[in-house]
Amino acid sequence: MDSKQILITGGTGFIGTHLSEILMRDGHYITIVTRSPEAHKNEEAKNQKFIPWDDLTSVMGSIDVVINMAGENLFGQRWTPEVKEKLYNSRILTTRKLVDAIRASVSKPEVFISTSGVNYYKDSGDDVITEESEPGDDFLANLCIDWEKEAELASDLGVRVVIARFGIVLEKNGGVIDKMRLPFKLFVGGPVGSGDQYMPWIHMEDLCHILIYAMENEELEGALNACSPEPVTMDEFADTLGDVMNRPSFFRVPEFVLDIVLGEAAVPVTGSLRVQPKVLQKSGFEFEYDDLGTALADIM
């Protein structure tokens, strides 16, 4: 594929950093939009630069691909009204700024890839969820719905829009594994909640390749589930993690404890989402890590 000018929001975060490295290695030119570009001066390279949000409109005319991953961290804190406002604005308002910049530019990008989450869907127990399944109606589902609506406005400007609904991302340095690794190391690890709830997961490498695949595949448009075709229950996840780390998985964290500590923010952990990546499978995407044991062994 020819080199592309790619603009990324959230490019300094957990996923964005990894994705940028792959894209640069593939010969693309990366522009990362950040609140503090001066803090990343030492990270700039011949094919990577950092710009403030105020420069967004001025650079958009030279951009081929926009990848939008901006957003405050959802997990690890109670969702007070103030936190909810930050979570909402960091996604909806930044996406709106991107679409406004595209609208103001004479030359438009070829594709706008915007992220969302599998928490777009309602808790469905053991029922299989695809891109055609119904959305939920809790805070996180409504956040995803509004987030996607903002991104979809770019299609009115003649831009191909892809919405990637992320599952739980597995990577050695960050995310859910960082939170679960220590208890297992100390022999006090175990499942969270009932254990029967399904967890849609994705290995970092596969996630980045999905985003690149969406960039390159002109037939992909609309929502897609960015998760492994093999979702597992929380019990299965904890057992597999214990096997990989050679540790037991006995110490369950009851749901009521999460409710006390996190309140409404416990819903993404205790709800059941048996999500299948139907769109990706139908399009021919090949997962490198579709087995949880193999994925965990790679990152531990």
Backbone as CSV, one residue per row, in Angstrom:
resi,resn,N_x,N_y,N_z,CA_x,CA_y,CA_z,C_x,C_y,C_z
1,MET,0.842,-1.199,0.000,0.000,0.000,0.000,0.875,1.245,0.000
2,ASP,0.469,2.267,-0.764,1.215,3.522,-0.788,1.192,4.185,0.584
3,SER,2.205,4.989,0.857,2.263,5.706,2.124,1.101,6.677,2.239
4,LYS,0.519,6.745,3.436,-0.602,7.627,3.703,-0.239,8.647,4.776
5,GLN,-0.893,9.801,4.697,-0.840,10.781,5.770,-1.988,10.460,6.719
6,ILE,-1.631,10.035,7.943,-2.646,9.547,8.888,-2.678,10.437,10.124
7,LEU,-3.847,10.944,10.441,-4.025,11.760,11.644,-4.694,10.911,12.708
8,ILE,-4.124,10.921,13.913,-4.634,10.090,15.011,-4.910,10.955,16.237
9,THR,-6.103,10.806,16.802,-6.372,11.354,18.127,-6.309,10.198,19.117
10,GLY,-5.846,10.479,20.331,-5.604,9.390,21.271,-4.341,8.629,20.930
11,GLY,-3.490,9.238,20.136,-2.287,8.566,19.658,-1.197,8.408,20.686
12,THR,-1.319,9.075,21.832,-0.325,8.924,22.899,-0.790,7.944,23.966
13,GLY,-1.947,7.329,23.758,-2.512,6.435,24.753,-2.102,4.988,24.580
14,PHE,-2.769,4.134,25.321,-2.495,2.696,25.413,-2.491,2.031,24.032
15,ILE,-3.535,2.255,23.261,-3.649,1.640,21.942,-2.946,2.482,20.878
16,GLY,-3.117,3.795,20.960,-2.571,4.687,19.946,-1.067,4.593,19.781
17,THR,-0.351,4.438,20.881,1.104,4.325,20.824,1.518,3.092,20.033
18,HIS,0.847,1.983,20.299,1.168,0.732,19.615,0.813,0.827,18.127
19,LEU,-0.352,1.376,17.841,-0.791,1.514,16.448,0.150,2.414,15.664
20,SER,0.561,3.519,16.258,1.461,4.463,15.575,2.774,3.799,15.197
21,GLU,3.303,2.981,16.102,4.563,2.285,15.821,4.426,1.374,14.605
22,ILE,3.316,0.656,14.524,3.095,-0.248,13.384,2.950,0.549,12.093
23,LEU,2.183,1.625,12.132,1.956,2.430,10.932,3.250,3.081,10.441
24,MET,4.066,3.569,11.357,5.349,4.158,10.952,6.271,3.100,10.361
25,ARG,6.269,1.932,10.963,7.082,0.833,10.448,6.659,0.453,9.028
26,ASP,5.365,0.639,8.743,4.841,0.333,7.411,5.051,1.473,6.415
27,GLY,5.693,2.563,6.870,6.039,3.652,5.967,5.043,4.781,5.869
28,HIS,4.063,4.812,6.777,3.075,5.895,6.752,3.572,7.093,7.565
29,TYR,2.957,8.244,7.325,3.308,9.482,8.020,2.209,9.815,9.024
30,ILE,2.613,9.982,10.281,1.645,10.083,11.372,1.631,11.495,11.957
31,THR,0.430,12.041,12.092,0.223,13.294,12.816,-0.666,12.990,14.011
32,ILE,-0.145,13.216,15.201,-0.893,12.925,16.430,-1.387,14.234,17.038
33,VAL,-2.692,14.306,17.254,-3.300,15.485,17.867,-3.326,15.278,19.381
34,THR,-2.782,16.236,20.112,-2.692,16.087,21.562,-2.818,17.443,22.247
35,ARG,-3.242,17.412,23.506,-3.355,18.662,24.274,-1.984,19.235,24.602
36,SER,-0.952,18.366,24.645,0.381,18.815,25.068,1.449,18.345,24.089
37,PRO,1.506,18.920,22.896,2.510,18.456,21.924,3.941,18.679,22.381
38,GLU,4.159,19.714,23.205,5.517,20.005,23.669,6.070,18.884,24.546
39,ALA,5.189,18.137,25.196,5.623,17.035,26.060,6.137,15.846,25.255
40,HIS,5.927,15.862,23.943,6.317,14.723,23.100,7.366,15.097,22.055
41,LYS,8.014,16.228,22.248,9.016,16.682,21.275,10.121,15.652,21.068
42,ASN,10.511,14.980,22.142,11.591,13.990,22.034,11.170,12.730,21.286
43,GLU,9.847,12.563,21.088,9.337,11.371,20.411,9.126,11.595,18.918
44,GLU,9.296,12.832,18.468,9.063,13.119,17.057,10.122,12.437,16.185
45,ALA,9.700,12.029,15.008,10.583,11.362,14.063,10.313,11.924,12.677
46,LYS,11.054,11.450,11.686,10.884,11.988,10.341,9.482,11.728,9.794
47,ASN,8.820,10.675,10.305,7.465,10.399,9.822,6.425,10.427,10.941
48,GLN,6.714,11.188,12.007,5.744,11.367,13.087,5.894,12.756,13.696
49,LYS,4.756,13.445,13.846,4.775,14.743,14.504,3.550,14.879,15.400
50,PHE,3.647,15.801,16.351,2.584,16.053,17.307,2.095,17.491,17.139
51,ILE,0.772,17.664,17.107,0.224,19.007,16.933,-0.855,19.264,17.987
52,PRO,-1.109,20.547,18.313,-2.206,20.866,19.232,-3.548,20.828,18.504
53,TRP,-4.625,20.750,19.257,-5.959,20.715,18.664,-6.254,21.968,17.843
54,ASP,-5.645,23.081,18.215,-5.885,24.332,17.493,-5.398,24.274,16.048
55,ASP,-4.482,23.351,15.751,-3.935,23.237,14.391,-4.695,22.232,13.525
56,LEU,-5.759,21.680,14.077,-6.463,20.593,13.398,-6.968,20.992,12.013
57,THR,-7.646,22.121,11.938,-8.240,22.541,10.669,-7.180,22.822,9.610
58,SER,-6.057,23.384,10.032,-5.026,23.770,9.067,-4.325,22.575,8.431
59,VAL,-4.297,21.425,9.120,-3.604,20.254,8.563,-4.548,19.278,7.859
60,MET,-5.855,19.405,8.093,-6.797,18.388,7.616,-6.759,18.211,6.100
61,GLY,-6.477,19.252,5.367,-6.471,19.175,3.913,-5.411,18.244,3.341
62,SER,-4.396,17.930,4.144,-3.318,17.053,3.665,-3.445,15.626,4.194
63,ILE,-4.527,15.338,4.907,-4.689,14.049,5.576,-5.486,13.068,4.710
64,ASP,-4.989,11.829,4.632,-5.680,10.765,3.888,-6.603,9.936,4.779
65,VAL,-6.171,9.733,6.014,-6.899,8.852,6.937,-6.969,9.504,8.312
66,VAL,-8.154,9.490,8.933,-8.318,9.951,10.311,-8.701,8.762,11.174
67,ILE,-7.957,8.567,12.265,-8.275,7.509,13.231,-8.529,8.177,14.576
68,ASN,-9.748,8.074,15.051,-10.182,8.802,16.238,-10.296,7.860,17.438
69,MET,-9.368,8.010,18.394,-9.391,7.171,19.598,-9.341,8.004,20.870
70,ALA,-9.674,9.283,20.780,-9.598,10.156,21.947,-10.677,9.792,22.958
71,GLY,-10.353,9.904,24.236,-11.338,9.649,25.280,-10.685,9.360,26.614
72,GLU,-11.272,9.938,27.679,-10.786,9.678,29.040,-10.981,8.201,29.393
73,ASN,-10.112,7.690,30.258,-10.193,6.299,30.696,-11.521,6.032,31.410
74,LEU,-12.214,4.988,30.958,-13.546,4.678,31.487,-13.523,3.963,32.828
75,PHE,-12.439,3.237,33.102,-12.493,2.273,34.194,-11.607,2.674,35.375
76,GLY,-11.907,2.052,36.529,-11.075,2.245,37.711,-11.514,3.357,38.634
77,GLN,-12.689,3.979,38.363,-13.182,5.042,39.222,-14.701,5.059,39.200
78,ARG,-15.295,5.604,40.250,-16.750,5.731,40.274,-17.178,6.786,39.255
79,TRP,-18.328,6.567,38.652,-18.830,7.509,37.655,-19.706,8.562,38.342
80,THR,-19.055,9.507,38.982,-19.769,10.648,39.544,-20.292,11.503,38.391
81,PRO,-21.206,12.431,38.654,-21.668,13.320,37.576,-20.513,14.041,36.880
82,GLU,-19.495,14.440,37.650,-18.348,15.139,37.057,-17.539,14.206,36.156
83,VAL,-17.337,12.969,36.601,-16.600,11.995,35.797,-17.372,11.664,34.523
84,LYS,-18.670,11.491,34.647,-19.499,11.206,33.469,-19.383,12.327,32.431
85,GLU,-19.374,13.542,32.910,-19.252,14.679,31.983,-17.911,14.633,31.246
86,LYS,-16.835,14.306,31.963,-15.516,14.194,31.324,-15.486,13.054,30.312
87,LEU,-16.052,11.910,30.693,-16.084,10.757,29.787,-16.846,11.094,28.519
88,TYR,-17.947,11.784,28.683,-18.801,12.146,27.544,-18.123,13.184,26.652
89,ASN,-17.696,14.275,27.255,-17.124,15.371,26.457,-15.829,14.972,25.766
90,SER,-15.018,14.130,26.412,-13.736,13.735,25.822,-13.931,12.885,24.566
91,ARG,-15.120,12.335,24.401,-15.419,11.541,23.206,-16.291,12.306,22.204
92,ILE,-17.393,12.833,22.672,-18.346,13.468,21.760,-17.803,14.788,21.220
93,LEU,-17.264,15.625,22.092,-16.798,16.942,21.636,-15.554,16.837,20.754
94,THR,-14.659,15.910,21.057,-13.467,15.756,20.211,-13.852,15.197,18.841
95,THR,-14.791,14.260,18.814,-15.256,13.727,17.528,-15.927,14.824,16.718
96,ARG,-16.688,15.664,17.392,-17.342,16.790,16.707,-16.308,17.746,16.108
97,LYS,-15.225,17.990,16.842,-14.162,18.856,16.319,-13.541,18.273,15.054
98,LEU,-13.353,16.959,15.056,-12.773,16.313,13.882,-13.692,16.450,12.667
99,VAL,-14.972,16.194,12.866,-15.919,16.289,11.754,-16.022,17.743,11.274
100,ASP,-15.990,18.678,12.199,-16.019,20.101,11.807,-14.787,20.458,10.976
101,ALA,-13.630,19.928,11.351,-12.404,20.212,10.599,-12.464,19.595,9.201
102,ILE,-13.059,18.403,9.103,-13.235,17.766,7.796,-14.186,18.599,6.943
103,ARG,-15.239,19.083,7.554,-16.228,19.900,6.835,-15.593,21.188,6.306
104,ALA,-14.694,21.761,7.088,-14.084,23.036,6.710,-12.973,22.869,5.668
105,SER,-12.532,21.630,5.452,-11.423,21.379,4.530,-11.931,21.141,3.110
106,VAL,-11.275,21.758,2.142,-11.649,21.544,0.736,-11.343,20.113,0.325
107,SER,-10.166,19.621,0.739,-9.766,18.246,0.448,-10.106,17.380,1.661
108,LYS,-10.906,16.328,1.440,-11.374,15.483,2.538,-10.516,14.219,2.655
109,PRO,-10.437,13.644,3.851,-9.761,12.339,3.983,-10.557,11.248,3.273
110,GLU,-9.882,10.162,2.943,-10.539,9.035,2.278,-11.434,8.269,3.247
111,VAL,-10.994,8.170,4.490,-11.729,7.369,5.465,-11.576,7.958,6.863
112,PHE,-12.640,7.870,7.625,-12.656,8.308,9.010,-12.991,7.079,9.856
113,ILE,-12.000,6.595,10.617,-12.192,5.442,11.494,-12.343,5.967,12.917
114,SER,-13.507,5.746,13.484,-13.766,6.239,14.836,-14.065,5.061,15.745
115,THR,-13.601,5.142,16.964,-13.767,4.022,17.881,-15.033,4.169,18.712
116,SER,-15.454,3.053,19.235,-16.583,2.953,20.144,-16.290,1.738,21.011
117,GLY,-17.296,1.186,21.662,-17.055,0.021,22.498,-18.176,-0.996,22.378
118,VAL,-17.883,-2.244,22.736,-18.917,-3.279,22.711,-19.994,-3.009,23.756
119,ASN,-19.725,-2.075,24.673,-20.749,-1.712,25.648,-21.864,-0.880,25.029
120,TYR,-21.783,-0.694,23.717,-22.900,-0.167,22.927,-24.105,-1.100,23.074
121,TYR,-23.845,-2.401,23.234,-24.912,-3.399,23.280,-25.447,-3.579,24.695
122,LYS,-26.671,-4.084,24.772,-27.244,-4.364,26.082,-26.773,-5.725,26.583
123,ASP,-26.749,-5.870,27.894,-26.424,-7.143,28.532,-27.383,-8.202,27.986
124,SER,-26.797,-9.245,27.365,-27.634,-10.247,26.691,-27.411,-11.665,27.179
125,GLY,-26.794,-11.817,28.335,-26.609,-13.146,28.889,-25.805,-14.048,27.974
126,ASP,-26.362,-15.196,27.628,-25.673,-16.161,26.761,-25.977,-15.945,25.281
127,ASP,-26.858,-15.014,24.952,-27.229,-14.787,23.558,-26.077,-14.166,22.780
128,VAL,-25.887,-14.627,21.547,-24.822,-14.100,20.693,-25.196,-12.700,20.199
129,ILE,-24.219,-11.797,20.229,-24.399,-10.410,19.791,-23.597,-10.186,18.519
130,THR,-24.243,-9.590,17.513,-23.542,-9.174,16.292,-23.773,-7.677,16.103
131,GLU,-23.218,-7.147,15.027,-23.355,-5.715,14.735,-24.816,-5.299,14.550
132,GLU,-25.693,-6.270,14.313,-27.107,-5.981,14.098,-27.915,-6.010,15.393
133,SER,-27.286,-6.365,16.506,-28.003,-6.500,17.776,-28.391,-5.136,18.345
134,GLU,-29.360,-5.169,19.252,-29.900,-3.932,19.826,-28.900,-3.259,20.766
135,PRO,-28.915,-1.923,20.791,-28.080,-1.206,21.760,-28.692,-1.279,23.158
136,GLY,-27.853,-0.966,24.138,-28.340,-0.903,25.507,-28.948,0.453,25.800
137,ASP,-29.297,0.669,27.078,-29.882,1.957,27.450,-29.296,2.521,28.739
138,ASP,-28.117,1.987,29.145,-27.461,2.539,30.330,-26.520,3.673,29.916
139,PHE,-25.786,4.217,30.874,-24.920,5.364,30.586,-23.896,5.059,29.505
140,LEU,-23.223,3.920,29.620,-22.138,3.615,28.685,-22.681,3.330,27.285
141,ALA,-23.816,2.651,27.213,-24.426,2.397,25.900,-24.827,3.711,25.238
142,ASN,-25.434,4.595,25.996,-25.842,5.887,25.430,-24.647,6.740,25.039
143,LEU,-23.559,6.619,25.790,-22.331,7.306,25.424,-21.839,6.807,24.066
144,CYS,-21.822,5.491,23.886,-21.372,4.909,22.609,-22.301,5.316,21.466
145,ILE,-23.597,5.319,21.719,-24.568,5.701,20.686,-24.320,7.129,20.220
146,ASP,-24.181,8.050,21.167,-23.949,9.459,20.811,-22.593,9.653,20.132
147,TRP,-21.606,8.918,20.597,-20.255,8.976,20.029,-20.278,8.555,18.562
148,GLU,-20.976,7.466,18.298,-21.064,6.970,16.930,-21.854,7.925,16.028
149,LYS,-22.900,8.508,16.564,-23.701,9.456,15.774,-22.854,10.635,15.310
150,GLU,-21.996,11.137,16.195,-21.126,12.257,15.828,-20.188,11.862,14.691
151,ALA,-19.611,10.663,14.780,-18.677,10.199,13.749,-19.375,9.976,12.416
152,GLU,-20.596,9.444,12.473,-21.329,9.124,11.245,-21.665,10.355,10.413
153,LEU,-21.621,11.538,11.029,-21.888,12.773,10.286,-20.853,13.010,9.190
154,ALA,-19.668,12.421,9.338,-18.638,12.579,8.311,-19.053,11.921,6.998
155,SER,-19.948,10.936,7.068,-20.401,10.280,5.828,-21.210,11.241,4.966
156,ASP,-21.862,12.221,5.590,-22.604,13.238,4.830,-21.669,14.128,4.023
157,LEU,-20.375,14.092,4.354,-19.373,14.913,3.665,-18.650,14.109,2.581
158,GLY,-19.132,12.902,2.316,-18.523,12.067,1.279,-17.350,11.258,1.758
159,VAL,-17.208,11.112,3.065,-16.088,10.353,3.645,-16.578,8.972,4.085
160,ARG,-15.832,7.949,3.756,-16.160,6.598,4.241,-15.922,6.547,5.745
161,VAL,-16.922,6.098,6.484,-16.831,6.054,7.941,-16.898,4.604,8.425
162,VAL,-15.938,4.241,9.282,-15.923,2.928,9.927,-15.942,3.153,11.437
163,ILE,-16.857,2.468,12.124,-16.949,2.544,13.583,-16.468,1.220,14.154
164,ALA,-15.358,1.237,14.888,-14.797,0.011,15.470,-15.193,-0.073,16.942
165,ARG,-16.028,-1.049,17.256,-16.466,-1.257,18.641,-15.508,-2.215,19.327
166,PHE,-14.652,-1.653,20.186,-13.578,-2.416,20.813,-14.099,-3.351,21.901
167,GLY,-13.493,-4.543,21.960,-13.634,-5.399,23.122,-12.551,-5.055,24.133
168,ILE,-12.411,-5.878,25.161,-11.371,-5.673,26.178,-10.020,-5.976,25.545
169,VAL,-9.111,-5.002,25.593,-7.839,-5.120,24.886,-6.787,-5.786,25.775
170,LEU,-6.162,-6.820,25.246,-5.121,-7.553,25.984,-3.749,-7.164,25.459
171,GLU,-2.915,-6.652,26.363,-1.551,-6.257,26.009,-0.719,-6.302,27.271
172,LYS,0.563,-6.547,27.136,1.388,-6.785,28.321,1.580,-5.551,29.192
173,ASN,1.547,-4.367,28.610,1.824,-3.149,29.383,0.598,-2.244,29.434
174,GLY,-0.370,-2.617,30.261,-1.540,-1.776,30.413,-2.833,-2.556,30.310
175,GLY,-3.947,-1.830,30.522,-5.258,-2.425,30.372,-5.611,-3.396,31.481
176,VAL,-6.540,-4.302,31.180,-7.089,-5.203,32.186,-6.027,-6.149,32.751
177,ILE,-5.054,-6.525,31.939,-4.028,-7.462,32.413,-3.193,-6.841,33.530
178,ASP,-2.902,-5.567,33.439,-2.156,-4.893,34.500,-2.890,-4.987,35.832
179,LYS,-4.230,-4.920,35.778,-5.021,-4.942,37.016,-5.169,-6.351,37.569
180,MET,-5.120,-7.355,36.702,-5.339,-8.733,37.158,-4.042,-9.475,37.456
181,ARG,-2.924,-9.005,36.894,-1.668,-9.743,37.015,-1.200,-9.868,38.475
182,LEU,-1.209,-8.762,39.229,-0.662,-8.782,40.586,-1.398,-9.738,41.518
183,PRO,-2.746,-9.707,41.574,-3.421,-10.676,42.451,-3.068,-12.126,42.120
184,PHE,-2.953,-12.444,40.839,-2.592,-13.816,40.475,-1.156,-14.131,40.888
185,LYS,-0.258,-13.166,40.727,1.128,-13.385,41.153,1.193,-13.692,42.642
186,LEU,0.302,-13.051,43.405,0.294,-13.217,44.867,-0.598,-14.374,45.308
187,PHE,-1.046,-15.190,44.361,-1.871,-16.367,44.638,-3.244,-16.004,45.205
188,VAL,-3.745,-14.802,44.893,-5.085,-14.407,45.362,-5.949,-13.963,44.178
189,GLY,-5.632,-14.458,42.979,-6.397,-14.100,41.805,-7.640,-14.958,41.643
190,GLY,-8.573,-14.455,40.844,-9.791,-15.211,40.588,-10.753,-14.399,39.744
191,PRO,-11.901,-14.965,39.445,-12.889,-14.276,38.606,-13.562,-13.128,39.344
192,VAL,-14.205,-12.273,38.576,-14.904,-11.107,39.106,-16.389,-11.282,38.840
193,GLY,-17.208,-11.045,39.847,-18.651,-11.179,39.678,-19.085,-12.630,39.657
194,SER,-20.197,-12.906,38.971,-20.758,-14.256,38.944,-19.838,-15.255,38.256
195,GLY,-19.062,-14.764,37.284,-18.192,-15.640,36.502,-18.860,-16.162,35.255
196,ASP,-20.188,-16.063,35.191,-20.930,-16.552,34.028,-20.991,-15.528,32.900
197,GLN,-20.628,-14.291,33.194,-20.760,-13.226,32.197,-19.692,-13.355,31.119
198,TYR,-20.099,-13.127,29.862,-19.170,-13.222,28.733,-18.343,-11.950,28.603
199,MET,-17.072,-12.164,28.242,-16.115,-11.066,28.062,-15.621,-11.049,26.619
200,PRO,-15.983,-10.049,25.846,-15.435,-9.927,24.491,-14.037,-9.316,24.565
201,TRP,-13.028,-10.043,24.104,-11.633,-9.611,24.245,-10.972,-9.543,22.879
202,ILE,-9.820,-8.856,22.834,-9.050,-8.757,21.591,-7.574,-8.536,21.939
203,HIS,-6.687,-9.252,21.289,-5.247,-9.036,21.462,-4.856,-7.725,20.775
204,MET,-3.944,-6.997,21.372,-3.533,-5.699,20.843,-3.097,-5.779,19.372
205,GLU,-2.333,-6.801,19.028,-1.865,-6.927,17.643,-3.034,-7.068,16.678
206,ASP,-4.002,-7.900,17.035,-5.170,-8.069,16.178,-5.969,-6.777,16.085
207,LEU,-6.096,-6.060,17.192,-6.848,-4.806,17.170,-6.207,-3.800,16.211
208,CYS,-4.896,-3.650,16.303,-4.205,-2.712,15.411,-4.345,-3.140,13.954
209,HIS,-4.271,-4.428,13.715,-4.412,-4.927,12.342,-5.840,-4.751,11.830
210,ILE,-6.818,-4.797,12.732,-8.205,-4.519,12.339,-8.342,-3.075,11.871
211,LEU,-7.741,-2.147,12.603,-7.817,-0.726,12.232,-7.125,-0.480,10.892
212,ILE,-5.994,-1.127,10.682,-5.285,-0.991,9.401,-6.090,-1.640,8.281
213,TYR,-6.692,-2.768,8.581,-7.545,-3.465,7.611,-8.727,-2.580,7.205
214,ALA,-9.324,-1.905,8.183,-10.437,-0.997,7.893,-9.982,0.184,7.043
215,MET,-8.763,0.618,7.271,-8.188,1.718,6.488,-7.992,1.308,5.033
216,GLU,-7.534,0.080,4.819,-7.160,-0.372,3.480,-8.321,-0.967,2.681
217,ASN,-9.308,-1.501,3.387,-10.406,-2.211,2.733,-11.555,-1.239,2.440
218,GLU,-11.652,-0.791,1.205,-12.638,0.225,0.841,-14.074,-0.267,0.927
219,GLU,-14.262,-1.577,1.015,-15.619,-2.117,1.089,-16.173,-2.079,2.514
220,LEU,-15.296,-1.892,3.495,-15.754,-1.821,4.881,-16.326,-0.444,5.180
221,GLU,-17.520,-0.432,5.741,-18.167,0.826,6.090,-19.185,0.551,7.189
222,GLY,-19.353,1.507,8.093,-20.288,1.321,9.193,-19.634,0.644,10.386
223,ALA,-20.470,0.059,11.247,-19.981,-0.511,12.503,-19.401,-1.906,12.313
224,LEU,-18.345,-2.194,13.077,-17.789,-3.550,13.135,-17.338,-3.823,14.559
225,ASN,-17.479,-5.067,14.971,-17.047,-5.475,16.303,-15.578,-5.870,16.266
226,ALA,-14.752,-5.123,16.982,-13.310,-5.379,17.020,-13.003,-6.239,18.239
227,CYS,-13.309,-7.527,18.112,-13.076,-8.457,19.207,-12.849,-9.850,18.635
228,SER,-12.305,-10.721,19.462,-12.021,-12.086,19.042,-13.308,-12.836,18.699
229,PRO,-13.254,-13.774,17.764,-14.430,-14.596,17.472,-14.715,-15.635,18.551
230,GLU,-13.867,-15.670,19.598,-14.032,-16.655,20.671,-14.167,-15.953,22.027
231,PRO,-15.317,-15.310,22.300,-15.507,-14.715,23.623,-15.563,-15.805,24.681
232,VAL,-15.186,-15.456,25.893,-15.181,-16.436,26.991,-15.921,-15.849,28.185
233,THR,-16.314,-16.719,29.105,-16.903,-16.224,30.347,-15.785,-15.734,31.276
234,MET,-16.180,-14.983,32.267,-15.199,-14.505,33.238,-14.509,-15.664,33.949
235,ASP,-15.266,-16.714,34.286,-14.651,-17.898,34.904,-13.583,-18.490,33.988
236,GLU,-13.895,-18.624,32.700,-12.946,-19.181,31.734,-11.731,-18.279,31.584
237,PHE,-11.961,-16.975,31.593,-10.844,-16.038,31.471,-9.896,-16.179,32.661
238,ALA,-10.472,-16.184,33.875,-9.645,-16.278,35.081,-8.911,-17.618,35.146
239,ASP,-9.588,-18.695,34.780,-8.943,-20.012,34.784,-7.782,-20.059,33.786
240,THR,-7.993,-19.483,32.613,-6.947,-19.498,31.589,-5.763,-18.643,32.012
241,LEU,-6.052,-17.480,32.598,-4.976,-16.620,33.090,-4.187,-17.339,34.176
242,GLY,-4.900,-18.024,35.076,-4.219,-18.791,36.120,-3.344,-19.889,35.540
243,ASP,-3.844,-20.578,34.523,-3.049,-21.636,33.876,-1.785,-21.067,33.248
244,VAL,-1.913,-19.943,32.555,-0.773,-19.330,31.874,0.275,-18.866,32.893
245,MET,-0.206,-18.357,34.042,0.713,-17.859,35.067,1.102,-18.935,36.076
246,ASN,0.559,-20.145,35.897,0.812,-21.238,36.843,0.383,-20.851,38.260
247,ARG,-0.814,-20.300,38.328,-1.385,-19.851,39.595,-2.831,-20.342,39.700
248,PRO,-3.349,-20.506,40.927,-4.752,-20.900,41.086,-5.683,-19.728,40.766
249,SER,-6.952,-20.041,40.585,-7.970,-19.011,40.322,-9.150,-19.244,41.261
250,PHE,-8.887,-19.086,42.561,-9.870,-19.445,43.584,-10.623,-18.251,44.172
251,PHE,-9.998,-17.093,44.179,-10.499,-15.984,44.988,-11.425,-15.071,44.172
252,ARG,-12.691,-15.397,44.229,-13.686,-14.632,43.479,-13.965,-13.286,44.154
253,VAL,-14.096,-12.235,43.334,-14.521,-10.929,43.841,-16.032,-10.837,43.624
254,PRO,-16.842,-10.859,44.686,-18.300,-10.861,44.524,-18.804,-9.580,43.861
255,GLU,-19.920,-9.712,43.177,-20.487,-8.566,42.460,-20.843,-7.431,43.412
256,PHE,-21.320,-7.756,44.621,-21.739,-6.702,45.538,-20.545,-5.840,45.984
257,VAL,-19.348,-6.440,46.016,-18.143,-5.673,46.372,-17.846,-4.642,45.287
258,LEU,-17.955,-5.069,44.031,-17.749,-4.133,42.920,-18.783,-3.027,42.949
259,ASP,-20.022,-3.389,43.271,-21.077,-2.374,43.340,-20.766,-1.338,44.413
260,ILE,-20.222,-1.806,45.545,-19.878,-0.880,46.630,-18.725,0.031,46.215
261,VAL,-17.696,-0.565,45.587,-16.482,0.188,45.251,-16.696,1.093,44.026
262,LEU,-17.344,0.550,42.984,-17.419,1.266,41.712,-18.809,1.792,41.366
263,GLY,-19.840,1.262,42.020,-21.190,1.698,41.685,-21.542,1.355,40.247
264,GLU,-22.079,2.326,39.525,-22.496,2.115,38.137,-21.337,1.711,37.233
265,ALA,-20.122,2.095,37.593,-18.951,1.776,36.772,-18.607,0.291,36.805
266,ALA,-19.292,-0.497,37.656,-19.063,-1.946,37.690,-19.807,-2.660,36.576
267,VAL,-20.772,-2.002,35.946,-21.618,-2.646,34.931,-20.810,-3.255,33.784
268,PRO,-19.773,-2.550,33.233,-19.004,-3.165,32.136,-18.292,-4.451,32.535
269,VAL,-18.043,-4.631,33.821,-17.336,-5.822,34.293,-18.313,-6.959,34.587
270,THR,-19.479,-6.612,35.107,-20.425,-7.643,35.553,-21.453,-8.013,34.485
271,GLY,-21.631,-7.171,33.465,-22.571,-7.476,32.391,-22.026,-8.534,31.447
272,SER,-22.921,-9.186,30.707,-22.530,-10.280,29.805,-22.731,-9.861,28.355
273,LEU,-21.632,-9.895,27.584,-21.661,-9.500,26.175,-20.964,-10.579,25.341
274,ARG,-21.756,-11.467,24.774,-21.205,-12.559,23.959,-21.116,-12.076,22.498
275,VAL,-20.133,-11.232,22.250,-20.039,-10.503,20.984,-19.249,-11.289,19.944
276,GLN,-19.769,-11.304,18.728,-19.096,-11.930,17.595,-18.742,-10.874,16.543
277,PRO,-17.546,-10.962,15.946,-17.135,-9.995,14.911,-17.650,-10.408,13.531
278,LYS,-18.945,-10.421,13.370,-19.570,-10.956,12.151,-19.097,-10.237,10.893
279,VAL,-19.018,-8.899,10.964,-18.619,-8.116,9.782,-17.201,-8.463,9.354
280,LEU,-16.284,-8.532,10.314,-14.892,-8.865,9.990,-14.773,-10.275,9.432
281,GLN,-15.468,-11.203,10.030,-15.402,-12.591,9.556,-15.941,-12.704,8.131
282,LYS,-17.046,-12.023,7.871,-17.646,-12.076,6.535,-16.736,-11.446,5.488
283,SER,-15.961,-10.442,5.902,-15.081,-9.735,4.959,-13.783,-10.492,4.691
284,GLY,-13.512,-11.527,5.512,-12.309,-12.328,5.303,-11.137,-11.974,6.196
285,PHE,-11.342,-11.138,7.210,-10.244,-10.804,8.123,-9.786,-12.050,8.875
286,GLU,-8.465,-12.208,9.004,-7.903,-13.361,9.704,-7.272,-12.928,11.023
287,PHE,-7.752,-13.508,12.103,-7.217,-13.207,13.431,-5.957,-14.028,13.683
288,GLU,-4.952,-13.375,14.230,-3.744,-14.102,14.625,-3.946,-14.762,15.983
289,TYR,-4.709,-14.089,16.854,-4.940,-14.589,18.211,-6.441,-14.748,18.440
290,ASP,-6.992,-15.889,18.018,-8.404,-16.131,18.270,-8.621,-17.075,19.439
291,ASP,-7.530,-17.543,20.032,-7.581,-18.423,21.200,-7.036,-17.671,22.410
292,LEU,-7.813,-17.638,23.495,-7.427,-16.843,24.660,-6.113,-17.311,25.272
293,GLY,-5.921,-18.609,25.384,-4.682,-19.122,25.973,-3.455,-18.668,25.213
294,THR,-3.530,-18.717,23.886,-2.408,-18.276,23.055,-2.180,-16.778,23.218
295,ALA,-3.263,-16.029,23.272,-3.156,-14.570,23.421,-2.519,-14.193,24.752
296,LEU,-2.969,-14.829,25.839,-2.412,-14.520,27.156,-0.962,-14.969,27.283
297,ALA,-0.645,-16.122,26.715,0.740,-16.607,26.766,1.680,-15.641,26.059
298,ASP,1.191,-14.985,25.016,2.026,-14.053,24.260,2.343,-12.785,25.043
299,ILE,1.449,-12.384,25.926,1.637,-11.081,26.585,2.125,-11.195,28.028
300,MET,2.195,-12.398,28.577,2.590,-12.525,29.980,4.119,-12.632,30.125
